[in-house]
């Protein structure tokens, strides 16, 4: 079987997975929450969107969902917004990092930076010059923001919440899917729900994140040469193994030589296609600060916050503890 048919089959399968595991589960939970008349139902929305590189983007901006994953996460928001009597609030995050966070681009990036610090070589990345925004938020602020939104909604209810902070969740899917997917809301239906962004005050670029992480581990941050960058723009899947081969083996060595060893860590230095893609994330969080009165607990991504994350993961036994490098 050629590569193209295989890609089509995988794409169709991934679409079905997102409908079943993202959209349908969100619908069942939302319907049950409305039936039980919960005072606040806060939906966490990951940054599965393609932001423009310039400017910061508030909740009113029309941002495009990122591929199949982003499309069905976004569609879940429209569906939830259309449920009568659901006291819904949506909290859309920047790139999440922090202790015990086992997902996302930032934590994978941190593991790779640790490897290059271990072998005392520069860490190289794609997408030179890396000036596009990849804004971050600490997981403690994600949790704090979720709770603050819940308290806010519980006091005022959905009708007033919509009046104060409601935004239209625009249709971003294929119209043909409406008849195929149970619970999907028609394209012409206006879906409104309170929506807030949350990110820290660092407003970092990809290059900033790379420099913060690598300097913490005692190395430097660079970019792959023009040939590799050009290949990645057109055929990223062909460059994945080439990019990973130089550091994945050392991560295995690190978790084996760790004192004590941490062979079952959920963290990995392997960067899949999603992690290697160019992600532009920039969501203005002023609205959350003004309306909900949320104050950030970890406003900056810096060496201090990185150290806190690493120390907690070492204490948990999920990050390599190495006294010496090779």
C-alpha positions in Angstrom: 0.0 0.0 0.0 1.4 3.4 -0.9 1.9 6.2 1.6 -1.0 8.4 0.4 -3.8 5.8 0.9 -2.3 4.9 4.3 -2.4 8.6 5.3 -6.1 8.8 4.1 -7.1 5.7 6.1 -5.3 7.1 9.2 -6.9 10.5 8.8 -10.4 8.9 8.7 -9.6 6.8 11.7 -8.3 9.8 13.7 -11.4 11.7 12.8 -13.6 8.9 14.2 -11.5 8.8 17.4 -11.9 12.5 18.0 -15.7 12.3 17.4 -15.9 9.4 19.9 -13.4 10.3 22.5 -13.5 14.1 22.5 -16.9 15.3 21.1 -19.2 12.5 22.4 -17.7 12.3 25.8 -18.0 16.1 26.2 -21.6 15.9 25.1 -22.5 13.2 27.6 -20.8 15.0 30.4 -22.4 18.3 29.5 -25.9 16.9 29.2 -25.6 15.1 32.5 -24.2 18.3 34.2 -27.2 20.3 32.9 -29.6 17.6 34.1 -28.1 17.7 37.6 -28.1 21.5 37.5 -24.5 21.9 38.6 -23.7 25.5 39.5 -20.6 25.7 37.3 -19.3 23.5 34.5 -15.8 24.7 33.4 -14.5 23.3 30.1 -10.7 23.3 29.7 -9.7 24.1 26.2 -6.2 23.3 25.1 -4.4 25.7 22.5 -5.3 23.6 19.5 -5.5 26.7 17.3 -3.4 28.4 14.7 -2.8 32.0 15.9 -1.4 34.7 13.7 2.3 35.4 14.5 1.8 39.2 15.2 -0.2 40.7 18.0 -2.0 39.1 20.9 -5.4 37.6 20.4 -8.4 38.2 22.6 -11.4 36.0 23.0 -13.3 37.7 20.2 -10.8 36.9 17.5 -11.7 34.3 14.9 -8.9 31.7 15.3 -8.6 28.6 13.1 -8.6 25.2 14.8 -5.4 23.2 14.2 -6.2 20.2 12.0 -8.6 17.3 13.0 -7.7 17.5 16.7 -8.4 21.2 17.0 -11.5 21.0 14.9 -13.3 18.5 17.2 -12.1 20.2 20.4 -13.6 23.4 19.0 -16.8 21.7 17.9 -17.2 20.4 21.4 -17.3 24.0 22.7 -20.1 24.8 20.2 -22.1 21.8 21.3 -21.7 22.6 25.0 -22.6 26.2 24.5 -25.9 25.0 22.9 -27.0 22.9 25.9 -29.8 24.7 27.7 -29.3 25.3 31.4 -25.7 24.3 31.4 -23.7 26.8 33.6 -20.8 26.7 31.2 -17.5 28.6 31.3 -14.7 27.9 28.8 -11.0 28.5 29.8 -8.6 28.4 26.9 -5.0 27.9 27.8 -1.6 28.8 26.4 1.0 26.0 26.3 0.8 24.3 29.7 3.9 23.3 31.7 4.6 22.4 35.3 5.1 19.5 37.7 3.1 16.4 37.0 2.1 17.6 33.5 2.7 14.6 31.2 1.4 16.1 28.0 2.1 19.0 25.6 4.9 20.5 23.6 6.6 22.4 26.4 7.4 19.4 28.7 8.7 17.4 25.8 10.9 20.4 24.9 12.2 20.4 28.5 13.2 16.7 28.3 15.1 17.3 25.1 16.9 20.3 26.6 17.9 18.1 29.5 19.4 15.6 27.1 21.6 18.1 25.4 22.7 19.5 28.8 23.6 15.9 29.7 25.8 15.4 26.6 27.0 19.0 26.6 26.0 19.8 23.0 23.8 22.5 21.6 20.2 21.7 21.2 18.9 22.3 17.7 15.3 23.0 16.7 13.2 23.7 13.6 11.5 26.9 12.5 14.4 29.4 12.5 14.5 32.1 13.7 11.9 31.1 16.2 10.5 34.5 16.8 6.9 33.3 16.7 5.0 33.4 20.0 4.6 30.2 22.0 3.1 31.6 25.1 3.0 29.5 28.2 1.0 29.0 31.4 2.0 27.1 34.6 -0.3 24.3 35.5 -0.9 25.8 38.9 -2.5 28.8 37.2 -4.5 26.5 35.0 -6.0 24.9 38.1 -6.4 28.3 39.8 -8.1 29.7 36.7 -10.5 26.8 36.5 -11.5 27.2 40.1 -11.8 31.0 39.8 -14.1 30.6 36.8 -16.2 28.0 38.6 -16.7 30.4 41.6 -17.5 33.3 39.2 -20.2 31.2 37.3 -21.7 29.8 40.5 -22.5 33.3 41.8 -24.1 34.7 38.7 -25.4 31.8 36.4 -25.2 31.3 32.7 -27.6 34.1 31.5 -25.6 36.8 33.3 -22.3 35.1 32.5 -23.2 35.3 28.8 -24.1 38.9 29.1 -20.8 39.8 30.8 -18.3 37.5 29.1 -20.2 35.6 26.3 -18.5 35.0 23.0 -19.8 33.4 19.8 -18.2 30.0 19.1 -18.0 30.1 15.3 -18.7 27.0 13.1 -15.3 25.6 11.9 -16.3 22.1 10.6 -17.7 20.6 7.4 -21.4 21.2 7.1 -21.9 17.6 5.9 -20.8 16.3 9.3 -23.9 17.8 11.0 -26.2 15.0 9.9 -23.5 12.4 10.5 -22.6 13.2 14.1 -25.2 12.9 16.8 -25.5 16.1 18.8 -23.5 18.3 16.4 -24.9 21.8 16.1 -25.9 23.2 12.7 -23.6 25.8 11.2 -26.3 28.6 11.3 -27.0 28.2 15.0 -25.4 30.9 17.1 -23.6 29.3 20.0 -22.6 31.7 22.8 -20.7 31.0 26.1 -18.4 32.8 28.5 -14.9 32.4 27.2 -11.6 33.3 28.9 -8.0 33.0 27.9 -5.2 32.2 30.4 -1.5 32.6 29.8 1.4 33.9 31.9 3.0 37.4 31.5 6.2 36.1 29.9 4.9 36.3 26.3 7.8 34.1 25.2 8.7 33.1 21.7 9.9 29.6 20.7 13.5 30.9 20.8 12.9 32.3 24.3 11.7 29.0 25.6 14.7 27.2 24.0 17.2 29.6 25.5 15.6 29.4 29.0 15.6 25.6 29.0 19.0 25.0 27.5 20.7 27.7 29.6 19.2 26.1 32.7 20.8 22.8 31.8 24.1 24.4 30.9 24.0 24.3 27.1 22.9 26.5 24.2 20.1 26.7 21.8 20.4 26.7 18.0 18.5 25.9 14.8 18.8 23.1 12.3 20.4 24.2 9.0 18.5 25.4 6.0 18.3 22.0 4.3 16.6 20.3 7.4 14.3 23.3 7.9 13.2 23.3 4.3 12.5 19.5 4.4 10.5 20.0 7.5 8.3 22.6 5.9 7.3 20.2 3.1 7.7 16.7 4.5 7.9 16.9 8.3 7.1 13.2 8.7 10.3 12.3 6.7 12.5 14.2 9.1 11.1 13.0 12.4 13.4 10.0 12.9 16.4 12.0 11.7 15.8 14.7 14.3 15.1 12.2 17.1 18.0 9.8 16.6 20.6 12.1 18.1 19.0 12.4 21.5 16.4 9.7 22.2 19.1 7.1 23.1 20.7 9.4 25.6 17.4 9.9 27.4 17.2 6.2 27.9 20.7 6.3 29.3 19.8 9.1 31.6 16.8 7.4 33.1 18.8 4.2 33.5 21.8 5.8 35.2 19.6 7.9 37.4 20.0 7.5 41.2 17.6 5.8 41.6 16.7 4.7 38.0 13.4 5.9 36.7 12.5 3.5 33.9 8.8 4.0 34.2 8.8 7.8 33.8 6.0 9.1 31.6 8.4 11.7 30.2 10.2 11.1 26.9 12.6 13.0 24.7 11.0 11.6 21.6 9.4 14.3 19.5 6.5 13.2 17.3 5.1 15.1 14.4 2.7 17.1 16.5 5.6 18.2 18.8 7.8 19.1 15.9 5.1 21.2 14.1 5.3 24.9 14.2 2.9 26.1 16.9 1.9 29.7 17.2 0.1 30.4 20.5 -0.8 33.8 21.8 -3.9 34.4 23.8 -4.5 37.7 25.6 -5.6 36.9 29.2 -6.6 40.5 30.2 -10.3 39.6 30.3 -9.8 36.9 32.9 -7.9 39.3 35.1 -10.5 42.0 34.8 -13.8 40.1 35.0 -12.9 37.2 37.2 -10.2 39.1 39.0 -7.7 36.2 38.7 -4.1 36.9 39.7 -1.4 34.7 38.3 0.6 32.6 40.8 3.4 31.8 38.4 3.6 34.9 36.1 6.9 34.1 34.4 8.7 31.2 32.8 12.3 31.4 34.0 15.0 29.4 35.6 13.3 29.6 39.0 10.1 28.0 37.7 12.0 25.4 35.7 14.0 24.4 38.8 10.8 24.1 40.8 9.3 21.7 38.1 12.5 19.6 37.9 12.8 19.3 41.7 9.2 18.2 42.1 9.6 15.6 39.4 12.8 14.2 40.9 11.1 14.0 44.2 8.2 12.1 42.6 10.6 9.7 40.9 9.7 10.6 37.3 12.8 12.6 36.3 16.4 11.4 36.1 18.5 12.4 39.0 22.1 12.5 37.8 25.1 13.7 39.8 27.5 13.6 36.9 27.2 13.9 33.1 29.3 11.6 30.8 
